[in-house]
Amino acid sequence: MSGFFKSSIGRKVAMALSAFFLMFFLLQHLSINILSVFSPELFNEVSHFMGTNPVVQFALQPVLIFAVVFHFVMGFILEIRNSRARKVSYAKNNGSANSSWMSRNMIWSGLTILAFIVLHFIDFWFPEINTKFIQGDWSGTMAGVDGFRYHEELVHKFVSPLRVGAYVLAFVFLGLHLAHGFASAFQSMGASTIRKRNLQIFGKAYSIIIPAGFIFIALYHHLNH
């Protein structure tokens, strides 16, 4: 297994698998968060179920955190190795002619997304961990709020235009990151030429729809708070 991760192909395959897992999570995360726009009550119910389900909290959540850390660490390792290789090839060729701007700057979009994840953890995950595991309150209720607290907390986070701007900017970079990363992931898994073209179309749609959905949610709650 150690030999697998030491090989270039092994690292790329591992990177692709973690990317697939995170892309599935983004789809699931958006499908829940979009409920906050159309049905706050259902959003609260689903959020409470996810927030108190032991399988989600004690099995899937640690896997998700590991996948995020692994994806970024592996991404930085691959980028450093690719950068060293490009320094040699660029001395002979025009690098911009051989690769897209996004492929040469994945590390910057990755760093932007990583900074956003830290902000997102500060906004939502850390307070949730504090409430449930430190204060021991798993009720999902909040003083002065009818029903569960999740929708109220979500809306409150999008009052500040600076925070909303940070979220929008981060999701724009996420879209750019996904546009290149989606195709690269399937290429690493050995997709055929015809299948690759179809996947590129799907990947472009995914890289637009998912970030646009999150941007819509942030702007909607900001403009309607």
Residue pairs with C-beta under 8 A, 6 or more apart in sequence:
3 10
4 10
4 14
5 11
5 14
8 81
9 188
11 74
11 77
11 78
12 78
12 188
13 188
13 189
14 70
14 74
15 71
15 74
15 75
15 78
15 185
15 188
16 184
16 185
16 186
16 188
16 189
18 67
18 70
18 71
18 74
19 71
19 181
19 182
19 185
20 185
21 67
22 67
22 68
22 71
23 178
23 182
23 206
25 64
25 67
26 210
27 210
30 210
30 213
30 214
32 43
32 46
32 47
32 50
33 43
33 154
33 213
33 214
33 217
34 213
34 217
35 42
35 43
35 46
36 43
36 151
36 154
36 155
36 217
36 221
37 216
37 217
37 220
37 221
40 151
41 147
43 150
43 151
43 154
44 140
44 147
44 148
44 149
44 150
44 151
45 148
47 140
47 148
47 150
47 151
48 140
48 148
48 150
50 56
51 57
51 128
51 132
51 138
51 140
51 150
52 138
52 140
68 117
72 110
72 114
75 106
75 107
75 110
76 107
76 110
79 106
79 107
79 110
86 95
86 104
89 95
89 98
95 104
96 104
100 180
102 109
102 176
102 177
102 179
102 180
103 180
103 184
106 177
106 180
106 181
109 173
109 174
109 176
109 177
110 177
112 169
112 170
112 173
113 170
113 173
113 174
113 177
115 170
116 166
116 167
116 170
116 171
116 173
116 174
119 163
119 166
119 170
123 157
123 163
124 153
124 157
127 153
131 137
132 138
140 148
140 149
140 150
141 147
141 148
141 149
142 148
142 149
142 152
142 153
145 152
154 221
155 221
155 225
156 225
157 163
158 164
158 167
158 218
158 221
158 222
158 225
159 222
159 225
161 222
164 218
164 219
164 222
167 214
167 215
167 218
168 215
168 218
168 219
171 211
171 212
171 214
171 215
171 218
172 211
172 215
174 210
174 211
174 214
175 207
175 208
175 210
175 211
175 212
176 207
178 203
178 206
178 207
178 210
178 211
179 203
179 204
179 207
182 199
182 200
182 202
182 203
182 204
182 206
182 207
183 196
183 199
183 200
183 203
186 195
186 196
186 199
186 203
187 196
191 199
